[in-house]
Each structure stands twice: as structure tokens, then as C-alpha cells.
Amino acid sequence: MNVNLTINGQPVTVPKGTTILEAARKAGVHIPTLCDHADLRRRAICRICVVECEGNDKLIVACANAVWEGANVFTNNRRVLEARRTILELILANHPQDCLSCIRNKNCELQILAENVGIRSVPFERTADSSPPSIEGKTIVRDMDKCVKCGRCIEMCQEVQAIGAINTFGRSKQFGICSPYGQALQEGPCVFCGQCAQVCPVGAIYEHDQSVQILEALNSNPKRIDAEIPVSLAKGKIIAALRQLGFKKVTDMAASSRLRDHEFLKELDKKIIGDSQGKLPMITGCSKGVYRFVKHFYPDLTDHLVNCEIGSSVVSIVPCIALKYDQDNIITIGELERVIKLAGIDLASLPEEALDPVDLEFPPTLSNLSQKETIRGFAQAHKVMEEIQKGECKAQWIDILSCFNPTCPWASEIAPIH
């Protein structure tokens, strides 16, 4: 069933149940938002998307109200624009004005909103308490002074990942975002998947950037080391830049993936024939955060965990913050981008270069990759862990991926080992 309405004088027809925000987007009308995110449930917290509807005395939020037959919606009249500006000024009043030194400078949704609305000064005084940034698990940084209380991180942590390491406290002016009991993330259930940082619209949660230290280490190390990068990120100019930075060889990370899988298959062989302690199904993960997850939520299943440590001096370039947790030889793609800029390398002027070849052959194993069930995200992992507890899991190998990144080196299909 369709609904007919008018947005800024333009007739629009959409299915029943469509929100005003969705209807506006279909009509090509932009309504700014801050808390809205395509992958998350709408919470209607920021109020930036207010609109006026004929016959309604109060402004309503477009993201949380469905259209109705004959609705006449105004998204850009004087009343709406003034209200939207005031809401944004109130948010900015408690937000640090250090955009130039912020890691999200030029990539901040709040900054873009302020620019689009034309805000050059804020008439309100700061009322929020100030607190210094904190580095959590050597992986992410929380700067709660910059938090706009949009709730995206909570939705990701509690609903999408089902971890519950971030929550809210207080009401009205005292409303805020916190960890349980205000403790450090590493003291609670956090698995450092980094998904909260992926959805944060500002610089309140972000990866712990070590680009300066990385460049200093590369410049001070006389011995050139090798780097590996997922083929999905291995563009010709990126490969050339890595060699200019001092890496000797640059290889496809699929080789490490195959080595990793081979080591796990050998361990699975031992478990199946009874030469290794531990129970089936074997549980592995893409990051150390996965092992933290099992130990915290399912301590009775820790004897299913297998962690084959593969010693390597190779530096891995990865797209995911989760892989950085408790590891020393990991550089995220964001850090690499900043290192390239710090080193003064002009990517556009570099030639296209190819990856160095890798020739790996492994002896056959009794087990194969068809016995592996790959789980994406921790909400799904909870369900599988409960199946294991009930004895209902049919797989012999459960491999848990912390995130949903399609460029994850562990997420792609790996060629059979032979």
C-alpha cells in the first residue's frame, strides 16, 4: 500500500511505513542528520532532522516518524532552519573547538553540518565537564569531550555486536555515554572489535594512531623488513609507496591466510585423532579480541580455543582496528595513509608496481576447509557458542571474525591447501 504526501511542495509517493527521512531522500531532498546511520536502528537522539508538518504545532523528527496520507512536510522553511541551527549550536557549545588538530578533521560529520548550516560562532557557553582522552587496550582512543551523545556506539556495541561494553547514564542534561561503572574498557567485556569507532560521527572514539612512531621506527631501523597487504588494498601506487618507506618485499596477505589455516588444520587433525587436548569444535578467531570474548562470556568453552601463534617479522597492513589489538606488527590502512603523508610521498607521481611473488606449499592434512564454519560478528558468535554449550553445533571448526569488513584478509574465501 502506497502513501501520497508533499515535501516542500513536491508530490511524493512511497510505501506505507516509510519514514519522512526516507521519503525525502527518495524525492532528492536532503535532511541533515547526526545520529542516523544506515546500518543501525534509529534512535532519534540528535534532533537535527526536525521538520514541520502542516497541522502539527510542534516540529517532529524525520528519522522516527512515518509518513501518512496527505502529509504536507516542510524541511527548509525559516522555522525549521532556525530550530536546526539552535540544536546544532547547543551541541557545538559542549564540543571542543580543536578541529585542526582532531584526527577527524575534514572527515567529521559535525564539522560538515556546521559548515553546511553556516555556523561561524556559538552563542552558548560550555556546561559539560572536561576529561582527557584515554587510550584503551593500545587499540582505540576515547575522547569523551568530543562525544555528541548520538548513541551510535551503543547501538553497535549492544545490538549489532551484543557485547555491552558501552552504555548510557543519567537523563536530560546529565545524559552521557560510558562504560559499565565508568571503568576502563579493558576491565570490562570489550573485545576491541573497533566497530564503535567505525560508526562514531566525530572524534570521540577512534583508532590509536601510531603513524609518527611507525615512521620513526622505519627511519631508524637499518634492516629492511617485509610487509604484507590484502590484495583488495594492494593498489600499484600503494605497493610503490611501501617500498619507498623502506619495506624490502611487499606480498599478498593471502599467503599468511593459507599458512594460518594450514596450522589450524594440523591442530584439527590432532584433535580428531585424539593426539591433542581440547574439545571439538575447535574455536579460532581473526584477532586476540575473539579469545577475550570466549574467555569473558563463555569460560566453560575455553578448552575449545586454539591459538596457533605463527612467529613472523613481517609487518601486516590491515583494514580493521580489531586485528591491531595486543599486536605489535600491525599497521592499519588509516595509519599507512598518514605515514605516507608524513614521509612526504606523493602517491600520484609514483609508478604502478606489483606485489612480490610468494611460493608456499604445504603437506596434505586429513582435515580441510569445508569443516570450517566462519562466523561474522559477535552477535552471531553468541548464538553459535550457545549451540556448542547445548551440544547442537555440527561444525568441527568455528572461526570467528570480529567485524563485517568485506576487505578483511580473513574474510575472503581461501584456496584449498594442497
C-alpha positions as CSV (number, residue, x, y, z in Angstrom):
1,M,0.0,0.0,0.0
2,N,1.4,3.4,-1.0
3,V,1.1,6.8,0.7
4,N,0.9,10.1,-1.0
5,L,2.4,13.2,0.6
6,T,4.0,16.5,-0.3
7,I,7.6,17.5,0.7
8,N,8.5,21.2,0.1
9,G,5.6,21.4,-2.5
10,Q,6.8,18.3,-4.3
11,P,4.4,15.3,-4.6
12,V,5.9,12.1,-3.3
13,T,4.6,8.5,-3.3
14,V,6.2,5.9,-1.0
15,P,5.2,2.6,0.6
16,K,3.3,2.8,3.9
17,G,5.7,2.7,6.9
18,T,8.4,4.8,5.2
19,T,9.8,7.4,7.4
20,I,9.8,11.1,6.5
21,L,13.6,11.0,6.2
22,E,13.4,8.1,3.8
23,A,10.7,9.7,1.7
24,A,12.7,12.9,1.5
25,R,15.7,11.0,0.3
26,K,13.6,9.3,-2.4
27,A,12.5,12.7,-3.5
28,G,16.0,14.1,-3.7
29,V,15.5,16.3,-0.6
30,H,18.4,16.4,1.8
31,I,17.6,16.5,5.5
32,P,20.7,16.6,7.7
33,T,21.2,14.0,10.4
34,L,23.8,13.2,13.0
35,C,22.6,10.1,14.9
36,D,21.2,8.3,11.9
37,H,23.3,5.5,10.4
38,A,22.3,3.1,7.6
39,D,23.5,0.0,9.5
40,L,21.9,0.9,12.9
41,R,18.5,1.2,14.4
42,R,17.2,4.7,14.5
43,R,17.3,6.3,18.0
44,A,16.1,9.9,17.2
45,I,18.5,11.4,19.7
46,C,20.2,14.3,18.0
47,R,17.0,16.1,16.7
48,I,19.0,17.6,13.8
49,C,16.5,16.2,11.3
50,V,13.4,18.2,12.6
51,V,10.8,19.1,10.0
52,E,7.5,20.9,10.1
53,C,4.2,19.2,9.1
54,E,1.1,21.2,8.3
55,G,-1.5,20.8,11.1
56,N,1.1,19.9,13.7
57,D,2.1,22.7,16.1
58,K,5.4,21.0,17.1
59,L,8.4,20.2,14.9
60,I,8.9,16.4,14.6
61,V,12.0,14.3,13.8
62,A,12.0,13.0,10.3
63,C,14.0,9.8,11.1
64,A,11.5,8.3,13.6
65,N,8.1,9.4,12.2
66,A,6.4,7.5,9.4
67,V,4.6,9.3,6.5
68,W,0.8,9.5,6.4
69,E,-1.7,10.1,3.6
70,G,-1.9,13.8,2.6
71,A,1.0,14.9,4.8
72,N,2.5,18.3,3.8
73,V,6.1,18.4,5.0
74,F,8.5,21.4,5.1
75,T,12.2,20.7,5.6
76,N,13.7,24.1,4.9
77,N,11.4,26.9,5.9
78,R,12.5,29.6,8.4
79,R,11.1,27.9,11.5
80,V,12.9,24.6,10.7
81,L,16.2,26.2,9.7
82,E,16.3,28.3,12.9
83,A,15.4,25.3,15.1
84,R,18.0,23.1,13.4
85,R,20.7,25.9,13.8
86,T,19.9,26.3,17.5
87,I,20.1,22.5,18.1
88,L,23.5,22.4,16.3
89,E,24.8,25.4,18.3
90,L,23.8,23.7,21.6
91,I,25.8,20.6,20.5
92,L,28.8,22.7,19.5
93,A,28.7,24.6,22.8
94,N,30.0,21.5,24.6
95,H,32.2,20.3,21.8
96,P,36.0,21.2,21.7
97,Q,36.9,23.7,19.0
98,D,40.2,22.0,18.1
99,C,39.2,20.8,14.6
100,L,42.6,21.5,13.1
101,S,44.3,19.0,15.4
102,C,41.5,16.5,15.5
103,I,42.0,13.1,13.8
104,R,38.6,13.5,12.2
105,N,39.4,17.0,10.7
106,K,37.7,17.2,7.2
107,N,36.1,13.9,7.8
108,C,33.8,14.9,10.7
109,E,30.0,14.8,10.3
110,L,29.5,17.5,12.9
111,Q,32.1,19.7,11.2
112,I,30.3,19.2,7.8
113,L,26.9,20.0,9.4
114,A,28.3,23.2,10.9
115,E,29.7,24.3,7.6
116,N,26.5,23.5,5.7
117,V,24.4,25.4,8.2
118,G,26.8,28.3,8.1
119,I,27.8,28.4,11.8
120,R,30.8,30.7,12.4
121,S,30.3,31.3,16.2
122,V,28.5,29.7,19.1
123,P,26.4,31.9,21.3
124,F,26.1,29.4,24.2
125,E,28.7,28.7,26.9
126,R,30.1,25.2,27.7
127,T,28.4,23.5,30.6
128,A,29.9,20.0,30.3
129,D,32.7,18.7,32.5
130,S,36.0,18.1,30.7
131,S,38.1,14.9,30.8
132,P,41.3,13.9,29.0
133,P,41.4,11.3,26.2
134,S,42.2,7.7,27.2
135,I,44.0,5.0,25.2
136,E,42.2,1.7,25.6
137,G,43.9,-1.6,25.1
138,K,46.6,0.2,22.9
139,T,43.9,0.0,20.2
140,I,41.4,2.7,20.4
141,V,41.2,6.2,22.0
142,R,38.1,7.6,23.8
143,D,37.8,11.3,23.9
144,M,34.5,11.9,25.7
145,D,34.9,15.7,25.5
146,K,34.0,15.3,21.8
147,C,31.1,12.9,22.3
148,V,27.8,14.2,20.8
149,K,25.7,11.6,22.6
150,C,24.3,10.3,19.3
151,G,24.1,6.7,20.6
152,R,25.6,5.1,17.5
153,C,28.4,3.4,19.5
154,I,25.9,2.0,22.0
155,E,23.7,0.6,19.2
156,M,26.7,-1.0,17.6
157,C,28.1,-2.5,20.8
158,Q,24.9,-3.7,22.4
159,E,22.6,-4.5,19.5
160,V,24.8,-5.4,16.5
161,Q,27.8,-6.9,18.3
162,A,25.9,-7.9,21.5
163,I,28.9,-7.1,23.8
164,G,27.6,-4.4,26.1
165,A,30.9,-2.7,26.8
166,I,29.3,0.8,26.3
167,N,26.1,2.1,27.9
168,T,24.4,5.3,28.8
169,F,24.0,7.1,32.2
170,G,21.8,9.9,33.5
171,R,18.9,11.8,31.9
172,S,18.4,15.2,30.4
173,K,21.4,17.4,30.9
174,Q,23.2,14.6,32.7
175,F,22.8,12.1,29.9
176,G,26.0,10.7,28.6
177,I,27.9,7.7,27.3
178,C,30.1,5.5,29.5
179,S,31.5,2.0,30.1
180,P,30.0,-0.1,32.9
181,Y,30.7,1.6,36.3
182,G,33.0,4.0,34.4
183,Q,35.8,1.5,34.3
184,A,38.4,1.2,31.5
185,L,37.2,-0.8,28.5
186,Q,39.9,-3.5,29.1
187,E,38.4,-4.1,32.6
188,G,35.0,-4.9,31.2
189,P,33.6,-7.1,28.4
190,C,35.1,-5.1,25.5
191,V,36.6,-7.2,22.7
192,F,38.2,-4.3,20.9
193,C,36.5,-5.0,17.6
194,G,36.7,-1.3,16.8
195,Q,33.2,-1.2,15.4
196,C,32.2,1.7,17.7
197,A,34.9,3.8,16.1
198,Q,33.7,2.9,12.7
199,V,30.2,4.4,13.4
200,C,31.2,7.4,15.5
201,P,30.4,10.6,13.6
202,V,33.1,12.7,15.3
203,G,36.5,12.2,17.0
204,A,35.1,10.7,20.3
205,I,36.2,7.1,19.5
206,Y,38.9,6.4,17.0
207,E,41.9,4.1,16.4
208,H,45.0,4.7,18.4
209,D,47.1,6.4,15.8
210,Q,50.8,5.4,15.9
211,S,51.8,6.8,12.5
212,V,54.6,9.0,13.9
213,Q,56.2,6.2,15.8
214,I,55.9,3.9,12.8
215,L,57.7,6.3,10.6
216,E,60.4,6.9,13.2
217,A,60.9,3.1,13.5
218,L,61.2,2.7,9.8
219,N,63.7,5.5,9.5
220,S,65.8,4.3,12.4
221,N,65.9,0.6,11.5
222,P,68.9,-0.2,9.2
223,K,67.5,-3.6,8.5
224,R,64.7,-3.6,5.9
225,I,61.8,-5.8,6.7
226,D,58.9,-7.2,4.6
227,A,55.3,-6.1,4.5
228,E,52.1,-7.9,3.5
229,I,48.8,-6.4,2.5
230,P,45.4,-7.8,1.4
231,V,45.2,-7.9,-2.4
232,S,42.0,-5.8,-2.2
233,L,44.1,-2.9,-0.8
234,A,47.2,-3.6,-2.8
235,K,47.0,-0.9,-5.5
236,G,50.1,-0.4,-7.6
237,K,51.0,3.0,-6.2
238,I,50.4,1.8,-2.6
239,I,52.9,-1.0,-3.2
240,A,55.4,1.5,-4.6
241,A,54.9,3.8,-1.5
242,L,55.6,0.8,0.9
243,R,58.9,0.2,-0.9
244,Q,59.8,3.9,-0.7
245,L,59.0,3.7,3.1
246,G,61.7,1.1,3.4
247,F,59.9,-2.3,3.2
248,K,62.0,-4.8,1.3
249,K,59.3,-7.1,0.0
250,V,55.6,-6.4,-0.3
251,T,53.5,-9.6,-0.6
252,D,49.8,-10.6,-0.7
253,M,48.4,-11.4,2.7
254,A,46.6,-14.4,1.3
255,A,49.9,-16.3,1.8
256,S,49.6,-15.7,5.6
257,S,46.0,-16.7,5.5
258,R,46.9,-20.0,3.9
259,L,49.7,-20.5,6.5
260,R,47.3,-19.7,9.3
261,D,44.6,-22.1,8.0
262,H,47.2,-24.9,7.5
263,E,48.4,-24.6,11.1
264,F,44.8,-24.7,12.3
265,L,44.1,-27.7,10.1
266,K,47.0,-29.6,11.6
267,E,45.7,-28.9,15.0
268,L,42.2,-30.1,14.0
269,D,43.8,-33.3,12.7
270,K,45.3,-33.8,16.2
271,K,42.0,-33.2,17.9
272,I,40.1,-35.6,15.6
273,I,42.6,-38.5,16.1
274,G,42.9,-37.7,19.8
275,D,46.6,-36.6,19.9
276,S,45.7,-33.1,21.2
277,Q,44.0,-31.9,24.3
278,G,40.9,-29.7,24.0
279,K,37.4,-30.3,22.7
280,L,35.6,-30.1,19.4
281,P,34.5,-27.9,17.7
282,M,37.8,-26.1,17.6
283,I,37.3,-22.3,18.1
284,T,39.7,-19.8,16.5
285,G,39.5,-16.1,15.7
286,C,40.8,-13.3,13.5
287,S,42.1,-11.4,16.5
288,K,43.0,-11.7,20.1
289,G,39.8,-10.0,20.9
290,V,37.9,-13.2,19.9
291,Y,39.8,-15.2,22.5
292,R,39.0,-12.4,25.0
293,F,35.3,-12.8,24.0
294,V,35.2,-16.5,24.7
295,K,37.1,-16.3,28.0
296,H,34.8,-13.5,29.2
297,F,31.4,-14.7,28.1
298,Y,31.9,-18.5,27.9
299,P,34.7,-19.5,30.3
300,D,33.4,-23.1,30.1
301,L,34.3,-23.2,26.4
302,T,37.9,-22.1,26.8
303,D,39.2,-25.6,26.2
304,H,37.8,-25.4,22.7
305,L,40.1,-22.4,21.9
306,V,43.1,-23.0,19.7
307,N,45.6,-20.2,19.2
308,C,48.4,-21.2,16.8
309,E,51.0,-18.4,17.2
310,I,52.9,-18.0,14.0
311,G,56.1,-16.1,14.6
312,S,56.8,-13.5,11.9
313,S,58.9,-10.4,11.4
314,V,56.6,-9.3,8.5
315,V,54.5,-6.1,9.1
316,S,50.9,-6.6,8.2
317,I,48.8,-3.8,6.6
318,V,45.2,-4.4,7.6
319,P,41.9,-2.7,7.1
320,C,40.5,-3.5,10.6
321,I,41.2,-2.0,14.0
322,A,40.4,-5.4,15.6
323,L,43.5,-7.0,14.2
324,K,45.6,-4.4,16.0
325,Y,44.6,-5.4,19.5
326,D,47.5,-6.7,21.5
327,Q,49.7,-7.0,18.4
328,D,53.0,-5.1,17.6
329,N,53.4,-5.8,13.9
330,I,50.1,-4.4,12.7
331,I,49.6,-1.2,10.8
332,T,46.0,-0.2,9.8
333,I,45.3,1.2,6.4
334,G,44.5,4.6,8.1
335,E,47.9,4.7,9.7
336,L,49.6,3.8,6.5
337,E,47.8,6.7,4.8
338,R,49.1,9.1,7.4
339,V,52.6,7.6,7.4
340,I,52.8,8.2,3.6
341,K,51.8,11.8,4.1
342,L,54.3,12.3,6.9
343,A,57.0,10.9,4.8
344,G,56.2,13.4,2.0
345,I,55.5,10.7,-0.6
346,D,53.3,11.9,-3.5
347,L,51.2,8.9,-4.4
348,A,50.0,10.4,-7.7
349,S,53.6,10.6,-9.0
350,L,54.6,7.1,-8.1
351,P,54.7,4.3,-10.7
352,E,52.4,1.3,-10.6
353,E,54.3,-1.7,-9.0
354,A,53.4,-5.3,-8.5
355,L,53.4,-7.5,-5.4
356,D,56.4,-9.8,-4.8
357,P,55.6,-13.4,-5.5
358,V,55.2,-15.9,-2.7
359,D,55.6,-19.6,-3.3
360,L,54.1,-21.7,-0.4
361,E,53.4,-25.4,-0.5
362,F,52.1,-27.4,2.5
363,P,51.9,-31.1,3.1
364,P,48.4,-32.5,2.9
365,T,46.2,-32.7,6.0
366,L,43.3,-35.1,6.9
367,S,41.0,-32.1,7.5
368,N,40.0,-29.5,5.0
369,L,38.4,-26.1,4.9
370,S,34.9,-27.5,4.3
371,Q,35.0,-28.3,8.0
372,K,35.3,-24.7,9.0
373,E,32.3,-22.5,9.7
374,T,33.1,-18.8,9.6
375,I,31.1,-16.5,11.9
376,R,30.9,-12.8,11.2
377,G,30.4,-10.5,14.3
378,F,29.9,-11.3,17.9
379,A,26.1,-11.4,18.0
380,Q,26.2,-14.4,15.7
381,A,29.1,-15.8,17.7
382,H,26.9,-15.7,20.8
383,K,24.3,-18.0,19.1
384,V,27.0,-20.5,18.0
385,M,28.6,-20.5,21.5
386,E,25.2,-21.4,23.0
387,E,24.8,-24.2,20.4
388,I,28.2,-25.6,21.4
389,Q,27.1,-25.5,25.1
390,K,23.9,-27.4,24.2
391,G,25.8,-29.9,22.1
392,E,23.9,-28.8,19.0
393,C,26.8,-27.5,16.9
394,K,27.7,-29.7,14.0
395,A,30.8,-28.0,12.8
396,Q,34.3,-29.2,13.7
397,W,35.9,-25.8,13.4
398,I,34.4,-22.4,14.3
399,D,36.3,-19.3,13.1
400,I,35.0,-16.0,14.4
401,L,35.6,-12.7,12.6
402,S,35.4,-9.6,14.8
403,C,33.9,-7.3,12.2
404,F,31.9,-7.2,8.9
405,N,34.6,-5.6,6.7
406,P,34.5,-7.1,3.2
407,T,38.2,-6.4,2.7
408,C,39.2,-8.3,5.8
409,P,42.1,-10.7,4.9
410,W,40.5,-13.5,6.9
411,A,37.0,-13.0,5.4
412,S,37.7,-14.0,1.8
413,E,37.5,-17.5,0.6
414,I,40.9,-19.1,0.8
415,A,42.0,-21.5,-1.8
416,P,42.2,-25.2,-0.7
417,I,45.6,-26.2,0.8
418,H,47.4,-28.9,-1.1
